Amino acid sequence: MRRRRRPSRARYALGLAGALAALVAVQVIPKLDDYTQRMGGSPVEAAAGAAAGHGGARWRLISLAPSGGEDLPAGTRPVTAVIGVTPAAESAGKAMAKGCEAAVRDAAGRVWGRDDGLPGVQGVAQSCLPTGKDNKPLPARPGVEIVWQASFVVPADALSSLRVEIRLAGADGFVRLAPPAAPA
Amino acid sequence: MRKILSVAVSAVLLAAIGVAQRLTPDADRMYAPIASTGGLREDVRTEPYSVRVDAVGIGRKLIIANAAGLRERQTRGLWVVVTLTATATKEQVRLGKVELQARDGTLFGATDRFTGFDTATLEAGIPRSGMVAFELPAASAPGAVLRITEARYGSVHRLNGALGPAVEVDLGITAAHAAAAAATVDAEQVTP
């Protein structure tokens, strides 16, 4: 009569590792999406001065430069980002119609939202939505670039490492644009 | 002999269970915010912001300064006005729940009779100052501790209550301070 071989310790260890991996897969992976969403989503990164695709549109940072502003807190600087966005299709224009949220982040991970009290750049729109003569929003046309701006107040020590982040309402993730050169 | 030993070990184990049950904190203490503490004019750093108490004023009448001019607020107890400087660490945030905790554990919320610094928006790396006022019985003022919890983030909503950060600052108010409270104390309204 043949005796059955007992499984070796290595097999037990392998089984345990497999069970552990399955536990992680079941417990952690389904929550990763939720966690990423809570932390603001994953960025689509663009190299310095380059464009990046997000939400069916092409985004580029035309300039990020110091701008004007009065009665600002001590040790801060106003800075304005001029952004170009080109929707690839009508659906991208519709996504943009829900609004674009701009922010700047420095190398230390500190983030600042836009400050609508700053004058910014004259003659450049404040919103990523094109508007008609009566200031009513128009649908964004595919292939036509919309140039708009957002201004921020940041501590002076953040200026040299700023990146611009843009989120589309209802879209996953965001696009992170780096300026061709740091604001002087 | 063995039986006596078993009984003794069982008794010790039972006593240990009793002690462990008594020492186990209740749910409120177990999930309480994790406090960073400090004193007057000390920076107290937490994850969402750092806070410094610059001054404490005590009075029987509150004089509020805002864009419309001056207003008076009476009380049968005392007004405690705390001047703070706060800076957000990483992102836009508001202080959240600002309270005074008396020695007996009673919590007094910041008054809603004027717009205090608890509603101010803090930006990363940009210090901002303002005042928060509390109306409380005179007997509760000595030994009161300023307690700030439940920071409110501007962009991403996060649950920040249980096991979240807290700031605790002993305001250094003594019975003599409370007894010698000024007739009036000034408070300046903030623009959120």
Interface residues (C-beta under 8 A of the other chain):
Chain A: R38 M39 G40 P73 G75 T76 A103 G109 R110 V111 W112 G113 V153 V154 P155 D157 A158
Chain B: T89 K90 E91 Q92 E123 A124 G125 I126 P127 R128 G154 S155 V156 H157 R158
